[in-house]
Amino acid sequence: MQESFEIVVADDPFTLFSVWFAEATTLEPADPNAMVLATTGSDGQPTARAMLMKSYDRDGFVFYTNQESRKSHQLRANDKVGLCFYWKSLYRQVHIEGTVSPVSPAESDEYFASRPRQSQIGAWASQQSRPLSSRKELEDRIQSLTAQYEGKVIPRPPHWGGYRVTPHRIEFWRGHEFRLHDRVVYARATPQEKWTTQRIYP
Ligand SMILES: Cc1cc2nc3c(=O)[nH]c(=O)nc-3n(C[C@H](O)[C@H](O)[C@H](O)COP(=O)(O)O)c2cc1C
């Protein structure tokens, strides 16, 4: 195998993640920031759904959602989560394991204020994961909220905000022919510790 096909191990996983994410941003045609978020509630049943990662830095990976949704109830019961980015065009994935905590109200406010107005209305209109009698009910809620906020700044709903995933394990996976993939795992027991690295079999 040629040297250039190997994952080059950086000092910390965020350096490597930022290189891969920049490549995905250029080469992945749709939603390079899409990731699968896996959660488990108190019953131990895992559930997974796609989410958009809205920011990341050395403190972790941030996503926004309705904090009364099914996932948010699970997160309150169990703060351990998995994330998986799969960049099909690059034949690469990054698996992340960590714990979530809510981002500060100020951070959620700032991100909410940057969203398009229709998305802000949508955040008020949607009682995410709750029963909806008809599509019309949602459309009516949108219409009445649009009228209510006409000409006004739309505040962030109290039930809507961000979560940050603080990772303790990040695996970089690069696909190769004949299943001879390249895998490198970064791990640390606590956020204060240095990352260790380990190459593992495909
Ligand atoms: C590509 C993609 C990105 C998504 N991004 C988000 C997101 O950032 N936040 C969100 O609440 N839901 C997002 N969704 C919808 C979720 O997959 C999910 O349906 C919703 O959050 C409700 O999940 P829950 O009932 O498990 O709480 C996205 C769906 C797709 C397909």
The ligand as an SDF file (V2000), in Angstrom:
LIG
                    3D

 31 33  0  0  0  0  0  0  0  0999 V2000
  -29.7560   15.7990    6.5140 C   0  0  0  0  0  0  0  0  0  0  0  0
  -30.6360   16.0300    7.7090 C   0  0  0  0  0  0  0  0  0  0  0  0
  -30.2870   16.9910    8.6380 C   0  0  0  0  0  0  0  0  0  0  0  0
  -31.0900   17.2120    9.7550 C   0  0  0  0  0  0  0  0  0  0  0  0
  -30.6940   18.1460   10.6790 N   0  0  0  0  0  0  0  0  0  0  0  0
  -31.4340   18.3320   11.7970 C   0  0  0  0  0  0  0  0  0  0  0  0
  -30.9810   19.2520   12.7930 C   0  0  0  0  0  0  0  0  0  0  0  0
  -29.9150   19.8810   12.6810 O   0  0  0  0  0  0  0  0  0  0  0  0
  -31.7660   19.4110   13.8870 N   0  0  0  0  0  0  0  0  0  0  0  0
  -32.9340   18.7090   14.0840 C   0  0  0  0  0  0  0  0  0  0  0  0
  -33.5820   18.8980   15.1100 O   0  0  0  0  0  0  0  0  0  0  0  0
  -33.3530   17.8200   13.1590 N   0  0  0  0  0  0  0  0  0  0  0  0
  -32.6370   17.6180   12.0310 C   0  0  0  0  0  0  0  0  0  0  0  0
  -33.0600   16.7090   11.0880 N   0  0  0  0  0  0  0  0  0  0  0  0
  -34.2750   15.9230   11.3740 C   0  0  0  0  0  0  0  0  0  0  0  0
  -33.8840   14.7530   12.2950 C   0  0  0  0  0  0  0  0  0  0  0  0
  -33.2970   13.6990   11.5230 O   0  0  0  0  0  0  0  0  0  0  0  0
  -35.0720   14.1870   13.1050 C   0  0  0  0  0  0  0  0  0  0  0  0
  -36.1130   13.7740   12.2390 O   0  0  0  0  0  0  0  0  0  0  0  0
  -35.6490   15.1890   14.1010 C   0  0  0  0  0  0  0  0  0  0  0  0
  -34.6100   15.9040   14.7730 O   0  0  0  0  0  0  0  0  0  0  0  0
  -36.5370   14.5020   15.1330 C   0  0  0  0  0  0  0  0  0  0  0  0
  -35.7840   13.5140   15.7890 O   0  0  0  0  0  0  0  0  0  0  0  0
  -36.2740   12.8510   17.1630 P   0  0  0  0  0  0  0  0  0  0  0  0
  -37.7540   12.5670   17.0430 O   0  0  0  0  0  0  0  0  0  0  0  0
  -35.4660   11.6030   17.3130 O   0  0  0  0  0  0  0  0  0  0  0  0
  -35.9980   13.8400   18.2750 O   0  0  0  0  0  0  0  0  0  0  0  0
  -32.2880   16.4690    9.9440 C   0  0  0  0  0  0  0  0  0  0  0  0
  -32.6410   15.4940    8.9940 C   0  0  0  0  0  0  0  0  0  0  0  0
  -31.8280   15.2950    7.8970 C   0  0  0  0  0  0  0  0  0  0  0  0
  -32.2350   14.2280    6.8970 C   0  0  0  0  0  0  0  0  0  0  0  0
  1  2  1  0
  2  3  1  0
  2 30  2  0
  3  4  2  0
  4  5  1  0
  4 28  1  0
  5  6  2  0
  6  7  1  0
  6 13  1  0
  7  8  2  0
  7  9  1  0
  9 10  1  0
 10 11  2  0
 10 12  1  0
 12 13  2  0
 13 14  1  0
 14 15  1  0
 14 28  1  0
 15 16  1  0
 16 17  1  0
 16 18  1  0
 18 19  1  0
 18 20  1  0
 20 21  1  0
 20 22  1  0
 22 23  1  0
 23 24  1  0
 24 25  2  0
 24 26  1  0
 24 27  1  0
 28 29  2  0
 29 30  1  0
 30 31  1  0
M  END
$$$$
